[in-house]
Amino acid sequence: MKNKLMTMGVGLLVMATPMLAQGAADAASSAEATRKAAAYLSVGIASGLCGLGQGRAVASAAEAMARNPGAIAAIRVSLLIGLAFIESLGLYALMVTYIAK
């Protein structure tokens, strides 16, 4: 697990290097480029973890429904509310990219 996380982290950093490859004219534009790079990288991480969270939530709900068929309605409602909250994180991350431009 640790090896996978390390590989994913290095992959994210490698994919982020083109954002930092532009030449800066002064210190203000360099700080701006660094701020944008950090914002885009954090948004990418948030979106990726949002997808992982949704997958785990659906898997857990499917397992719970299989174990207790009588509680399907309550589990479904809780699942949909949870997925809405998780998806809102992804939408906030998208808004951050538009604000960071």
NORWOPE-V622457 format. One record per residue. N is the residue number from 1. PHI is phi in whole degrees, -180 to 180 (none if undefined). OMEGA is omega in whole degrees, -180 to 180 (none if undefined). D_CENTER is the distance of its C-alpha to the mean C-alpha in whole Angstrom. Layout:
BEGIN
n: <N & N>
phi: <PHI & PHI>
omega: <OMEGA & OMEGA>
d_center: <D_CENTER & D_CENTER>
END
This chain:
BEGIN
n: <1 & 2 & 3 & 4 & 5 & 6 & 7 & 8 & 9 & 10 & 11 & 12 & 13 & 14 & 15 & 16 & 17 & 18 & 19 & 20 & 21 & 22 & 23 & 24 & 25 & 26 & 27 & 28 & 29 & 30 & 31 & 32 & 33 & 34 & 35 & 36 & 37 & 38 & 39 & 40 & 41 & 42 & 43 & 44 & 45 & 46 & 47 & 48 & 49 & 50 & 51 & 52 & 53 & 54 & 55 & 56 & 57 & 58 & 59 & 60 & 61 & 62 & 63 & 64 & 65 & 66 & 67 & 68 & 69 & 70 & 71 & 72 & 73 & 74 & 75 & 76 & 77 & 78 & 79 & 80 & 81 & 82 & 83 & 84 & 85 & 86 & 87 & 88 & 89 & 90 & 91 & 92 & 93 & 94 & 95 & 96 & 97 & 98 & 99 & 100 & 101>
phi: <none & -65 & -66 & -65 & -64 & -66 & -64 & -65 & -64 & -66 & -62 & -64 & -67 & -66 & -71 & -86 & -63 & -61 & -68 & -97 & -83 & -78 & -75 & -102 & -81 & -147 & -68 & -67 & -71 & -66 & -65 & -64 & -65 & -66 & -64 & -65 & -62 & -66 & -65 & -68 & -66 & -68 & -67 & -63 & -65 & -63 & -68 & -64 & -69 & -63 & -65 & -64 & -64 & -65 & -63 & -67 & -65 & -67 & -63 & -67 & -67 & -64 & -66 & -65 & -66 & -71 & -79 & -136 & -64 & -73 & -105 & -61 & -64 & -67 & -67 & -63 & -64 & -63 & -64 & -66 & -66 & -63 & -65 & -64 & -67 & -66 & -67 & -64 & -62 & -64 & -69 & -64 & -63 & -65 & -64 & -64 & -66 & -72 & -71 & -71 & -64>
omega: <-180 & 179 & 179 & 179 & 179 & 179 & 179 & 179 & 178 & 178 & 178 & 179 & 179 & 179 & -179 & -176 & 177 & 178 & -178 & -174 & -178 & 178 & -179 & -180 & -180 & -176 & -179 & 180 & 176 & 178 & 178 & 179 & 179 & 179 & 179 & 180 & 179 & 179 & -179 & 179 & 179 & 177 & 177 & 178 & 180 & 180 & 178 & 179 & 175 & 178 & 177 & 179 & 178 & 179 & 179 & 180 & 180 & 179 & 179 & 179 & 178 & 178 & 179 & 178 & 179 & -179 & -176 & -178 & -180 & -177 & -176 & -177 & -179 & 180 & -179 & 180 & 179 & 179 & -178 & 177 & 178 & 178 & 177 & 178 & 179 & -180 & 178 & 175 & 178 & 178 & 175 & 178 & 177 & 178 & 179 & 179 & 178 & 178 & -177 & 179 & none>
d_center: <18 & 19 & 20 & 17 & 14 & 17 & 17 & 13 & 13 & 16 & 15 & 12 & 15 & 17 & 15 & 15 & 19 & 20 & 19 & 21 & 24 & 26 & 29 & 29 & 32 & 32 & 30 & 29 & 27 & 26 & 24 & 23 & 21 & 20 & 18 & 17 & 15 & 14 & 12 & 11 & 10 & 8 & 6 & 5 & 4 & 2 & 2 & 3 & 4 & 4 & 7 & 8 & 9 & 11 & 12 & 14 & 15 & 17 & 18 & 19 & 21 & 23 & 24 & 25 & 27 & 29 & 30 & 31 & 32 & 33 & 30 & 28 & 29 & 27 & 24 & 23 & 23 & 21 & 19 & 19 & 18 & 15 & 14 & 14 & 13 & 10 & 10 & 11 & 8 & 6 & 10 & 10 & 8 & 10 & 13 & 12 & 12 & 16 & 17 & 16 & 19>
END
